[in-house]
Amino acid sequence: MTGEVSARRRREIIDALRRGVVPTNGLDALAVGLERFVAATDDELSRVAGGGSVFKAVRGEYGAGKTFFTRWLAERAKRHGFATSEVQISELETPLHRMETVYRRMTDHLTTEQFAPSALRPVLDGWIFALEEDVLAGGAVAEDDGPALDQAVGDLMEQRLTDISRSTPAFAAGLRGYRTATAEADQATASGLAAWLGGQPHVAASARRAAGVKGDLDHFGALNFLQGLLTVLRDSGNPGLLLVLDEVETLQRVRSDARDKALNALRQFVDDIYAGRFPGLFLVITGTPAFFDGPQGAQRLAPLAQRLATDFGSDARWDNPRATQIRLPGFDIERLVELGMKVRDLYGSPRVASVDDVYVRELARAVTGRLGGKVGVAPRVFLKKLVADVLDRVDQFDDFDPRQHYQLTVRSDELSEVERNAATSADEIRLQM
């Protein structure tokens, strides 16, 4: 495995696990049990890249790997040339019934294979560069003829903006203003307009005047801006956008009026995708079974529940990965052990080979036991303990033997709320080998 993953990426993965978080890259090296989804998701990415749009709902209990799955999917999307963005839904910071906040967070976290968040300005610059390249490829204008090139690029831009101007004239005006400010090396105006195109509020009035635009983005304007951004992405070489709305189950805890608005906004968003309003968009939402099936979640709005309805049998082996809603069955002890062995091999140090499969299994069982026997809750804590408490020490200290020198200690302050609820009362568990 270590030969397939660069040393830098291995370090990034191990460091993330050491901190108890999901790595942002290299997730193929850790994937366990996702083989069933490869063919279907790659087919859906190809469909979106061809101008289609896809909506997918991912369900799973805490610890089932929803965040891991969506980031794994994002990596695959970026290999297809997609831009990606992950937005955490929350009552205060990103309420789903206010799409202007969702759009703003989306552009804040926009990333591509080449650019880290926020990749909005590189995408805008890439769009302008692509216009220039297309003009020069036509052969009618010489590269050293500045005025003619500028005029030709402007004309081509207007052609490309025809559809955007029809649906979102403000977005098109912002793009024109951004290109003009960039060509004139007016960085203050260009930065202000890039922020405005990204849905940021309180942009300087001077920047907005330069493009002839007014006001801040609202809920309905945000959906129009998303259409414009998808066009810019496509023209700048990114065939689609994977947008993940994570933790939609938080809607169950908001006021009833806000929850109803959010559920209806999601229903409208899904309908717009099915109607073809957002070519090039792959929208993924994640949630717990309680959100999809419970009375305070999707079932509260019958039209949304109908769109999400999927028949799951008792045996997850026969789940349909092409369905609108897919189920992550979570970890059993064998998958947890397999994941631990992958992490050990990925660590990339010959010293840690002494941490054999038997020990990895015993540690997995011990952590699971400390968390009330709930394997689905254990992966984050297990991997953090394996890396930070065992592998790091074996790698650094010649005489460290985890069988003799390590006691598994799980403190309340290092656990999430769900993990604390699952934890037993014992403070320490000594592994008996």
RAFEN-V259461 format. One record per residue. N is the residue number from 1. RES is the residue in one letter. PSI is psi in radians with two decimals (999 if undefined). D_FIRST is the distance of its C-alpha to the first C-alpha in whole Angstrom. Layout:
N:RES:PSI:D_FIRST + N:RES:PSI:D_FIRST
This chain:
1:M:-0.69:0 + 2:T:-0.44:4 + 3:G:-0.32:5 + 4:E:-0.24:5 + 5:V:2.31:7 + 6:S:2.74:10 + 7:A:-0.68:11 + 8:R:-0.77:14 + 9:R:-0.64:12 + 10:R:-0.77:10 + 11:R:-0.73:14 + 12:E:-0.73:15 + 13:I:-0.87:13 + 14:I:-0.69:14 + 15:D:-0.69:17 + 16:A:-0.77:18 + 17:L:-0.63:17 + 18:R:-0.58:19 + 19:R:-0.06:22 + 20:G:0.50:22 + 21:V:2.85:21 + 22:V:2.23:19 + 23:P:2.69:17 + 24:T:-0.25:18 + 25:N:2.83:15 + 26:G:0.45:11 + 27:L:-0.35:12 + 28:D:-0.57:11 + 29:A:-0.31:7 + 30:L:-0.13:10 + 31:A:2.25:12 + 32:V:2.10:14 + 33:G:0.22:17 + 34:L:0.03:17 + 35:E:-0.59:17 + 36:R:-0.39:21 + 37:F:-0.15:21 + 38:V:-0.93:19 + 39:A:-0.77:22 + 40:A:-0.79:25 + 41:T:-0.64:24 + 42:D:-0.64:23 + 43:D:-0.71:26 + 44:E:-0.66:28 + 45:L:-0.71:26 + 46:S:-0.66:28 + 47:R:-0.74:31 + 48:V:-0.73:31 + 49:A:-0.45:30 + 50:G:0.13:33 + 51:G:0.08:36 + 52:G:-2.96:35 + 53:S:2.62:35 + 54:V:2.47:33 + 55:F:2.37:33 + 56:K:2.39:31 + 57:A:2.26:31 + 58:V:2.13:28 + 59:R:2.54:30 + 60:G:2.61:28 + 61:E:2.96:29 + 62:Y:2.30:28 + 63:G:-0.07:25 + 64:A:-0.28:24 + 65:G:0.51:21 + 66:K:-0.81:24 + 67:T:-0.74:23 + 68:F:-0.80:19 + 69:F:-0.81:20 + 70:T:-0.59:22 + 71:R:-0.58:20 + 72:W:-0.77:17 + 73:L:-0.68:20 + 74:A:-0.67:21 + 75:E:-0.76:18 + 76:R:-0.68:18 + 77:A:-0.76:22 + 78:K:-0.55:21 + 79:R:-0.39:20 + 80:H:0.05:23 + 81:G:0.05:25 + 82:F:2.68:26 + 83:A:2.68:27 + 84:T:2.75:26 + 85:S:2.43:28 + 86:E:2.18:28 + 87:V:2.18:31 + 88:Q:2.11:32 + 89:I:2.26:35 + 90:S:2.68:37 + 91:E:-0.71:41 + 92:L:-0.77:42 + 93:E:-0.66:40 + 94:T:1.20:39 + 95:P:2.35:41 + 96:L:-0.40:40 + 97:H:0.00:44 + 98:R:1.54:44 + 99:M:-0.35:42 + 100:E:-0.59:43 + 101:T:-0.64:41 + 102:V:-0.79:38 + 103:Y:-0.74:38 + 104:R:-0.79:38 + 105:R:-0.62:35 + 106:M:-0.80:33 + 107:T:-0.54:34 + 108:D:-0.66:33 + 109:H:0.21:30 + 110:L:2.30:30 + 111:T:2.72:26 + 112:T:3.10:25 + 113:E:-0.54:22 + 114:Q:-0.47:24 + 115:F:2.35:26 + 116:A:2.93:26 + 117:P:2.54:28 + 118:S:2.25:31 + 119:A:0.22:31 + 120:L:-0.88:34 + 121:R:-0.78:36 + 122:P:-0.61:33 + 123:V:-0.77:34 + 124:L:-0.76:37 + 125:D:-0.65:37 + 126:G:-0.60:35 + 127:W:-0.79:38 + 128:I:-0.76:41 + 129:F:-0.71:39 + 130:A:-0.64:38 + 131:L:-0.80:42 + 132:E:-0.74:43 + 133:E:-0.69:41 + 134:D:-0.67:42 + 135:V:-0.83:46 + 136:L:-0.61:45 + 137:A:-0.42:43 + 138:G:-0.36:47 + 139:G:-0.01:49 + 140:A:-0.30:52 + 141:V:2.37:51 + 142:A:2.58:50 + 143:E:-0.54:48 + 144:D:0.02:50 + 145:D:1.44:53 + 146:G:-0.93:52 + 147:P:-0.74:54 + 148:A:-0.69:54 + 149:L:-0.74:50 + 150:D:-0.73:51 + 151:Q:-0.76:53 + 152:A:-0.68:51 + 153:V:-0.72:48 + 154:G:-0.74:50 + 155:D:-0.77:51 + 156:L:-0.68:48 + 157:M:-0.74:47 + 158:E:-0.64:50 + 159:Q:-0.79:49 + 160:R:-0.47:45 + 161:L:0.02:47 + 162:T:-0.90:49 + 163:D:-0.70:47 + 164:I:-0.73:46 + 165:S:-0.58:50 + 166:R:-0.74:51 + 167:S:-0.57:49 + 168:T:1.26:48 + 169:P:-0.58:51 + 170:A:-0.71:50 + 171:F:-0.74:46 + 172:A:-0.72:47 + 173:A:-0.68:50 + 174:G:-0.70:47 + 175:L:-0.75:45 + 176:R:-0.81:48 + 177:G:-0.67:49 + 178:Y:-0.77:46 + 179:R:-0.75:46 + 180:T:-0.80:49 + 181:A:-0.65:48 + 182:T:-0.77:45 + 183:A:-0.56:47 + 184:E:0.11:50 + 185:A:0.57:47 + 186:D:1.47:49 + 187:Q:-0.61:46 + 188:A:-0.80:47 + 189:T:-0.73:48 + 190:A:-0.76:45 + 191:S:-0.73:43 + 192:G:-0.72:46 + 193:L:-0.60:45 + 194:A:-0.73:41 + 195:A:-0.72:42 + 196:W:-0.72:44 + 197:L:-0.44:42 + 198:G:0.09:40 + 199:G:0.21:42 + 200:Q:2.42:43 + 201:P:2.95:46 + 202:H:0.64:49 + 203:V:2.49:48 + 204:A:2.38:51 + 205:A:-0.58:54 + 206:S:-0.67:54 + 207:A:-0.74:51 + 208:R:-0.66:52 + 209:R:-0.64:55 + 210:A:-0.53:54 + 211:A:-0.10:52 + 212:G:0.58:55 + 213:V:2.77:53 + 214:K:2.71:54 + 215:G:-3.13:53 + 216:D:2.92:49 + 217:L:2.51:47 + 218:D:-3.08:48 + 219:H:-0.87:46 + 220:F:-0.62:47 + 221:G:-0.56:47 + 222:A:-0.69:43 + 223:L:-0.62:43 + 224:N:-0.71:45 + 225:F:-0.64:42 + 226:L:-0.71:39 + 227:Q:-0.78:41 + 228:G:-0.74:41 + 229:L:-0.67:38 + 230:L:-0.66:36 + 231:T:-0.76:39 + 232:V:-0.74:38 + 233:L:-0.80:34 + 234:R:-0.79:35 + 235:D:-0.37:37 + 236:S:0.18:35 + 237:G:0.08:32 + 238:N:1.91:30 + 239:P:-0.15:31 + 240:G:3.05:30 + 241:L:2.18:30 + 242:L:2.00:28 + 243:L:2.10:30 + 244:V:2.14:29 + 245:L:1.79:31 + 246:D:2.59:30 + 247:E:0.82:32 + 248:V:-0.22:35 + 249:E:-0.27:36 + 250:T:-0.31:37 + 251:L:-0.44:40 + 252:Q:-0.31:41 + 253:R:0.07:42 + 254:V:2.97:45 + 255:R:2.61:48 + 256:S:-0.66:49 + 257:D:-0.72:51 + 258:A:-0.66:48 + 259:R:-0.79:45 + 260:D:-0.71:48 + 261:K:-0.72:47 + 262:A:-0.77:44 + 263:L:-0.69:43 + 264:N:-0.64:46 + 265:A:-0.69:44 + 266:L:-0.74:41 + 267:R:-0.73:43 + 268:Q:-0.69:44 + 269:F:-0.81:41 + 270:V:-0.77:39 + 271:D:-0.71:43 + 272:D:-0.65:42 + 273:I:-0.82:39 + 274:Y:-0.48:40 + 275:A:-0.07:43 + 276:G:0.32:41 + 277:R:-0.44:42 + 278:F:1.19:39 + 279:P:2.32:37 + 280:G:0.15:34 + 281:L:2.28:33 + 282:F:1.79:30 + 283:L:2.25:32 + 284:V:2.30:29 + 285:I:2.63:31 + 286:T:2.58:30 + 287:G:2.91:32 + 288:T:2.82:32 + 289:P:-0.57:34 + 290:A:-0.61:37 + 291:F:-0.79:37 + 292:F:-0.56:37 + 293:D:-0.30:40 + 294:G:2.86:42 + 295:P:-0.31:45 + 296:Q:0.09:44 + 297:G:-2.36:41 + 298:A:-0.53:41 + 299:Q:-0.28:44 + 300:R:-0.43:46 + 301:L:1.80:47 + 302:A:-0.78:47 + 303:P:-0.64:46 + 304:L:-0.76:43 + 305:A:-0.67:42 + 306:Q:-0.66:43 + 307:R:-0.47:41 + 308:L:-0.21:38 + 309:A:2.22:39 + 310:T:2.37:36 + 311:D:1.95:37 + 312:F:2.21:34 + 313:G:-3.10:35 + 314:S:-0.38:34 + 315:D:1.96:31 + 316:A:-0.23:28 + 317:R:-0.48:27 + 318:W:0.21:30 + 319:D:2.51:29 + 320:N:1.91:30 + 321:P:-0.17:27 + 322:R:-0.12:29 + 323:A:2.78:32 + 324:T:-0.72:33 + 325:Q:2.26:32 + 326:I:2.67:29 + 327:R:2.28:28 + 328:L:1.96:25 + 329:P:-0.25:25 + 330:G:-3.04:23 + 331:F:2.47:22 + 332:D:3.09:23 + 333:I:-0.59:22 + 334:E:-0.71:19 + 335:R:-0.63:17 + 336:L:-0.75:18 + 337:V:-0.75:16 + 338:E:-0.72:13 + 339:L:-0.75:13 + 340:G:-0.71:13 + 341:M:-0.63:11 + 342:K:-0.74:8 + 343:V:-0.76:10 + 344:R:-0.80:10 + 345:D:-0.58:7 + 346:L:-0.39:6 + 347:Y:-0.62:10 + 348:G:0.34:9 + 349:S:2.26:12 + 350:P:-0.38:13 + 351:R:-0.65:16 + 352:V:-0.03:14 + 353:A:-0.39:13 + 354:S:-0.30:17 + 355:V:1.58:17 + 356:D:3.06:16 + 357:D:-0.60:16 + 358:V:-0.75:20 + 359:Y:-0.73:20 + 360:V:-0.74:17 + 361:R:-0.76:20 + 362:E:-0.68:23 + 363:L:-0.74:22 + 364:A:-0.76:21 + 365:R:-0.66:24 + 366:A:-0.78:26 + 367:V:-0.76:25 + 368:T:-0.70:26 + 369:G:-0.68:29 + 370:R:-0.44:30 + 371:L:0.67:30 + 372:G:0.37:32 + 373:G:0.15:30 + 374:K:1.69:29 + 375:V:-0.63:25 + 376:G:-0.39:25 + 377:V:-0.23:26 + 378:A:-0.44:24 + 379:P:-0.81:20 + 380:R:-0.85:21 + 381:V:-0.76:23 + 382:F:-0.85:21 + 383:L:-0.64:18 + 384:K:-0.77:20 + 385:K:-0.75:21 + 386:L:-0.79:18 + 387:V:-0.98:17 + 388:A:-0.63:20 + 389:D:-0.47:22 + 390:V:-1.12:20 + 391:L:-0.76:17 + 392:D:-0.72:19 + 393:R:-0.73:22 + 394:V:-0.69:20 + 395:D:-0.56:18 + 396:Q:-0.49:22 + 397:F:2.04:24 + 398:D:-0.62:24 + 399:D:0.20:27 + 400:F:2.14:25 + 401:D:1.93:25 + 402:P:-0.45:24 + 403:R:-0.51:26 + 404:Q:-0.60:29 + 405:H:0.05:29 + 406:Y:2.25:27 + 407:Q:2.27:29 + 408:L:2.01:28 + 409:T:2.21:30 + 410:V:1.90:30 + 411:R:2.61:33 + 412:S:-0.63:34 + 413:D:-0.11:34 + 414:E:0.08:30 + 415:L:2.63:30 + 416:S:3.00:31 + 417:E:-0.76:34 + 418:V:-0.73:32 + 419:E:-0.68:31 + 420:R:-0.69:34 + 421:N:-0.54:36 + 422:A:-0.40:33 + 423:A:2.55:33 + 424:T:3.12:35 + 425:S:-0.29:38 + 426:A:2.45:36 + 427:D:-0.55:35 + 428:E:2.53:33 + 429:I:2.08:31 + 430:R:2.25:31 + 431:L:2.19:28 + 432:Q:2.00:30 + 433:M:999:27
